[in-house]
Amino acid sequence: MPNDYVIGVDCSTTASKSVVWNARGEALSADRRTFELSQPRPGWGEQNAEDWWTATAASVRRAVQTVDTSRIGALCITHQRETFVPLDESGHPFRPAMLWLDTRATEEVEKYGTDEVHRITGKPANPTPAWYKLLWLAAHEPDTMSRIGRVVDVHGFLVQRLTGQWVTSWASADPLGVVDMATFDYDDGLLSAVGLERGQLSELRAPGSVLGVIRDEVAAQLGLPAGLPVVSGAGDGQCAQLGTGVTSPGRAYLNLGTGIVSGTFDERYSYGREYRTLSAAVPGAYTLETFIGGGTYNLNWFVEKFSGVDTRALGLDLTPEQVLETAAARLPPGAEGLLALPYWAGALTPYWDHNARGVLLGLTGVHGKSHVYRALLEGIAFEQRLLTNGAEKVLAEPVTDLVALGGGSRSPVWCQIIADVMQRRVSVVREPESTCLGAGMLAAAAVGIHESIPAAAVAMSGASASFEPEPVTAAAYDRLYDVYRDIYPSTRALFARLAEATP
């Protein structure tokens, strides 16, 4: 039998999911195992790294139980980015991992977040990259830094458990903020600043390359064929881009999740405050990524705190979001004069302002729940237009198509609003697990199931629906956008004053 199946593993912030894919990008089986996230103090986020391995091993073992394992050709991992764990000399965690969402290193960002660091790493100064958290450890936990034998990302940790080798993808390590994005190699100056040497990190390899094979005892434990190749993966954002088939300029993926992440493809290195630059899953290319902290998070906040919609009491087989969406769809563009600035979780690209907060502008007595819900949907679309237009300035080609995934992509109303506001076609992915599919594509190309990574992306991806901008509605949104883009500049100073005045 041919080796025409691959395993994609997505070890995210809350769970590890394993999917067995065939050459057409169809999921043959899957399993998901959750693990805990600890927040011992406000703004902190930690995990037991051993849980990554326990959950991954269990999900792989269960996912392959119902397929012909002799046809599995390779395994590849995608994962939560920026997260890292300190290991002792024997390679075991002696401290909880620090997660991407941990914001304790704000003082280090202010002190060390220079333009030169931005130029080298492609990351505007913010608490997400691990480099700032390592500086925090040096200042607040010197004993931890003195005990470190190695620092690894999630991908590097799991690859070592599978193969016994300390290797990782440069598309997995670069979000840590210690990689020179022009060379895809560690920057010795950044490492020296936190007291590390490159020998204390995993060796870097190109995404899509074969890193090694699974150790015999591990293969037996997981129910996998002996000698199965492990392929170099990428962070979840880059794999989402690959899984949606975005491997050339002119297109962008749009992940409508808790936060809204969008990525465009470019073959040239650039950096700017309008986006953060990452290695693409295609070796040598780049992902220019924008981020809105408040996506479906904002919608869930409104549903839980204010909507008062109990669909079970009404006997409806609908979610509260679907009821509100139906009501919002009956309103005109602009929700009868109500605009929402969606900074419920602060402002990231392009402002990087942790003092920024959400705003509802234009409230009157005519406005009700459906108006607020529509304003939230539109506000996120307006913000994404602002971000995409900003990133577009450095791209070789303008973005004409958006490929949507994530929970929000299941909303036809929201997808149409995004198409109208952004004046671009919006397509919805055929496969909901597109991030995990991106890992499967890397595996498929590495072992010859497809001739290249872009060829795998074409063969294994597809769309389930498409939304075109409606000219009359788009024109109305143009006028509203002219107002929207002035809301934050007009209130920025007030946000800072509010933060100072708040006890």
N, C-alpha and C positions, 0 to 999 in steps of 0.2 A: 504494500500500500504506500502511496506517496505521503511525504511529510508536509501536508497542506493545511494543518491546523497550527495556530499559535495561541499563546496565553498572554493576555494583557492584565497586569496587576495595577490597581490604582490605590495607593496607600495614602488616604486623605487625612484631614484633620480629625475625623471622628470614626473612620472605619477603613478597612482594607477590603477591596472588592476584586475578585478574580473572574475573568470572562474568557472562555475558549471561543476563538473566532475562526471562521473558515476563510478561504481566499476571497470571497465576495463581501466580507465584512459583516457577515451574519453571525449573531451570537448563538452558539450551540448549547452552552450551559453557563451558569454563573452562580456565585455565592458571595455573600457579604458578611463580615464579622466586625462588630463595633468594638471600640475601646474608649477609655475614659479620658477626659480633658480636665486638668486641674487648674483652678484659678485661685491660688492661696491669698492673693491680695488684688484689689482693683487694678486693672491694667496688666496683670501678669497672666501668662499662659504657659503651662508645663505639661509634660507627659512622661510616662515610663516608656523608654525606647524599646524595652523588651516586649511591650504590648504590640508594637509594630510587627515584630517577627511572629509572635504567637498568632495574631489575627491573620497575617498574610499566609502563614503555613496552613492554618485551618481552612481559609477560603480557597486556596489552591487545591488542597486535598479533596475538599467536597466538590469543587467545580469539575474536576477531571473524572469523578466517579462514574459519570454517565456518558462518557465519550470514549472512542477508541484511542487510547493513549499512544499507540504505536504511530499514529498519524500526526502527533504533536512535534513540530519542528524547532520551536524556540519559545523563550519566555522573555518578556520585557516589562519594566516597571516604570510607572509614573507616580507622582507623589506630591504632597504638600511642600511648597517651596519655602525657602529661608529658614526653615526649622533645622536645628542642629543639636547634637548631643555630645558632651565631653566624655571621653573614654579613658580608662587607666591604661597602664603599660601593657596589660594583658588583653586589651580590647573590650573590656566590659564597662557598661555605664556605671558611673559612681555618683552621678548627679542627674536629676530629671532633665530631659530635653527642654530647650527653650523654643517656643513656637513662633511662627511668623506673626501672630496676632499680639504678641507680648510687646507692650509699649513702655516698659520701664526705663528705657535708655534715652529719654528725651533730653536730658542734660548733655549726654554724650553727642547727640545729634547736633545740638546747638554749638558745642565746643569743637567738634572734629568734622562736621559736615561741610567741607570746603568745596569750591568749584573744581579743584584738582581731583578730589575723590570722585566727584560726579563724572568728570571726564574719563577717568580710568574705568570706572565700573558701570557707567551708564545709568546709575541709580540716583535720582535726586535725594538729598538728605532727608531721611525720615526714619522712624524707629524699626521699620520692617527688616532690612538686611541684618544678617547675623553679626556683621563686623561691629556695629554699634553695641550690640548686646555683649560681645566679647570684651569690648572696652569697659562696659558696665561691670562685668565679672572681674576684670583686672582691678577696678577701683573698689568694689564692694565685697568680692569673694577672692582675695588673693590666694588663699589656700587651695581653692578650686583650680586656679590657673597653674599653680605650682605642681599639682598632681596630674595635669593633663598629659596623657601619652599620645592622644589623637583626638581630632575633632572631625566629625563626619556628618554629612547630610543624610536624609532618610534613605535615598537611593543607595548611597555608599554603605550604609549600615546593613541594608537588606542584601545587597550584592555580596558583601563579605560572608553573611550567614549562608548564602547559597553556594558560593564558589570557594570561599576561604581566602579571597584576594581583596586587598584594600584598593579598589578602583571605583571610579564613578564617572558619570558623563559630565562634560563641561557645561552642558545645558541643564544639569541638575545642581552643579556647584556654583554657577555664576550668580544665582539669586542671593547667595550668601553675602555677596558684596566684597569678595576678596580676589576676584578674577579680573584681569585686564581684558576688556571686551574687544580690543583691537587684535589681540594675539590668542585669546582663549586659553591663557595660561595664568597661573597664580601671579599676583603682584607681590614681590618680596617686601616692598616697603609697607604695604598694608598688613602683611603678616607680621613683620617686625614690630609694628605699632602695637600689636596685641600680644607680643611675646611668643609668637609661633614661628616654626620653620616649615617649609613645604613638605618635609618628610613626615610631619605630624598630620597631614591631610591625605585623603585618598588620591591616587594617581589619576590624572584626567585623561579621558578618551573621548573621541567624537561620538555624538549620538548616532545610533544605528550600527555601531561596530560591535563585534562579538567580544565580550569581556572575558569569557571563560566558559567552563561547563559546570553544571551542578555536581557537587560532590556525591559520590555513590550513596553514602549513608543518608544524605538529605533527600536524594531522589527516591530512595526506598521509603523514607518517612512520608513524603508527599504523594507517592503513587505515580511518579513520573519516570520516563525512560532514562536509563543510565546515559550519561554523557550529553544531556540536553544542553544546548547552547543558551547562555544568558546574554541578552543583547542590551547595549547601552541605551538608556531611556532619556527622559527629559522631564522637567517640571510639569505640573498639571496644566498650567496655562499654555505652554508651548505644545503639549500633546493635544489639548483641546483644539488648538489652531490646526494641527495636522489632521486630527480626526474629523474636522469639518471640511477638509479638502482645500484649505487655504495655504497653497504652496507657491504662490506667485503674486506679484503686485496687482493692485486694483480691487482686491477683495479684503474683507476683514471678518473675523469671527466675533460674535457678540454673545457672551455668556450671561444670560439673565437669571442670575442666582441671588443669594443673600446679598452679595455685592455684585456690581456689574463690571465685568472685565471684558475688554475688547482688545484685539491684537491685529496689527497689520504686518505684512511681510515686506522685507527690504533686503537687498543683497549688499547694501553699504552700511557701514557703521556711522551712527550719528547719536547725539544725545541732546536732551532739552528738558525743560521743566514741564512741557506739555505731555510727556510720556516717560516711561522707563524702558530702557533697552535691555533685551535679553537675547541669549543665543536661541535661534530657532531650532526646531527639531531637525530641520534640514541642515547638515553640517556647513559651517561657513556663512550662513545667512543669519538674519536678525528678526526678532519680533519686537515691534514698537507697541507698547502696551499702555492702555489707559485704564483707570480704575475709579469707580464710584463706590464709596463705602456703603451707601444705603440703596439697595435694590429692592428685592422682595422683602428684605428686612423692614423697609418703610411700610410696605403694604401690610405685612403681618402685624406690625405695630398698630396700625389703624384698625385692622380687623379685631385684634384682641382687646384694645383699649377703648374703642369708641363705637364700633359698628353696631353692636347689639343684635347682630343677625344670628339667630339660632335656627339653622336649617333643619335640624332634627325635630325640633318642636313644631315646625311647619310641615313636616312630613315630606320634605324635598330631598331627592337624591342628588343634591348639589352642595358644593362648598360655599361658605360665606363669600369667598372671593368671586365665585361665578355669579352669585346673585348681585353683588355690587357692580361687577363688570357689566352685567346686562343692563342695569340701571344707568351706569355711566355712559354706555354706548348710545343712549337716547339723547344725550346732551350734545350741544354744538362744540366745535373746537374751542378750547380756552375755558371750558367749564363756566361759561357766563361770567367772565372777568376774574377768574381765580387762578393764580399762578403759585406753584410750589417750588421752592429751592430745596433740593433733596439732600441736604447735608445733615441728616439725622446722625450720621457716624463721622462727622467732620468732612473736610475737603481734602482730597488727595490731588491727583493731577487736575488742572495745572497749577493750583494755588498752594497745595501742601500746607494747609492752615488747620491745625488741630483745634483752634478756637471756634471755627466756623460751625454754625448750627442751622437747623432747618427753618424755613420761613414760609408762611402762607400769606400771600400778598393779594389784597383785594376783597377780603371777606365782607359780605353784607348779609342782611337778613334773608335774602333769597336763597342762600347757599345751604345745602344739606349734605348728607353723607355721600350721595352719589357724586356731587360736585367735588368734594375733597378727594374721593377715590380717583376720579378722572384727572384732577390736577396733579396727583402723585404720579400717575402713569405718564402724563405729559411732561412733568418736570424732569423725570429721569430721561425721557427722550430728548428734551431740550439740552440737558447737560451732556448727553452722549454726542449730540450734534456739535456742541462746543468743543468737546475733546477730540472727536474725529477730525474736525476742521483744523485743530491745532496740530495734530500729528501729520496731517496731510501736507503741511507746508514743506516737509523735508522728503516726502516720498517721490519716487520717480514717476508714479502714476496716481491720479486721484482715486479714491475709493468709490466704486460704483455699486458694489454688492456687499450686503451684510448677510452672514450665515449665523442664524440664531440657534442657541441651545440653552439648556438649563430649564428650571421649572417655569420661568416666565414665558418661555417660547411656546408653551401649550395654550397661551391666551391669544386667540385670533384678534381680539380687540386691541390688545397692547401691540402686537406685531404690526397691525395696520397703522396705529398711531405712530410707531417708530418710523415706518416707511414714509408716512406723510410729513412728519416733522423733519426727518433727515433727508428727504427727497432722494431716497435710494431704495433699490429693490431689497426686500428682506426675505430670505429663504429659511425654512426651518429644517433642521437635520432629520434625516430618516431614523438615525440611531441615537436614542437618548444618552447612552453611555459613550459619547464621542471622545471624552478624555481617555477612557480606557481603550477605546478603539485606536486612538493615536499610538499608544504603546504597541498594540497589535500590529499596526502598519510598520513600525520600526522593526519589529521582529520578522514580519513577512518579507521585507526587503532584504534584511541581513542574511537570510538563509535561502534566498533565491526564489521564493514563491512569487515575488514580483521583481522586475528588473531593477527598480530603483525606489527610493522613498516617495518621490512625486508620483510614480506609476502606481505604487500601492495606495496612495491617497485617492487617486482617481478611481481605481478599481473597487475600493472598499468603502467609499463614502457615497452619500446621496441625499436628496431633499425629499421631504414629505409634503410640503406646501410652499407657496410663494405669494408675496404681497407686493403689489406695485403702488407707487405713490399716486394719489388722486389729485389732479392739478388744482381744483378749486379749494380743496381742504389744505393742500400744501401752501397755497398762497395765503390763506388765513393764518396758518402757523408761522409763515415768514414774518408777518406783522407782529405776532405775539413774541417771536424769538427776539426781535429787536428790543423788546421790553425786558424779557427774561435775562439776557446776557448782561444787563446793567444792574441786576439785583445785588449780586455779590459785591462788585466794586463799590456800590453805594452803601453797603452795610458792613464792610470788612472792619472798619475802625470801631464800629459799635460792638462787634463780636469780641474784640480784644478788651474793650472797656467792660463788657458784661462779664468776661472771665475774671477780670481784676476785682469787680464789685461783688462777685458771688462768694459767699462765705465758704 
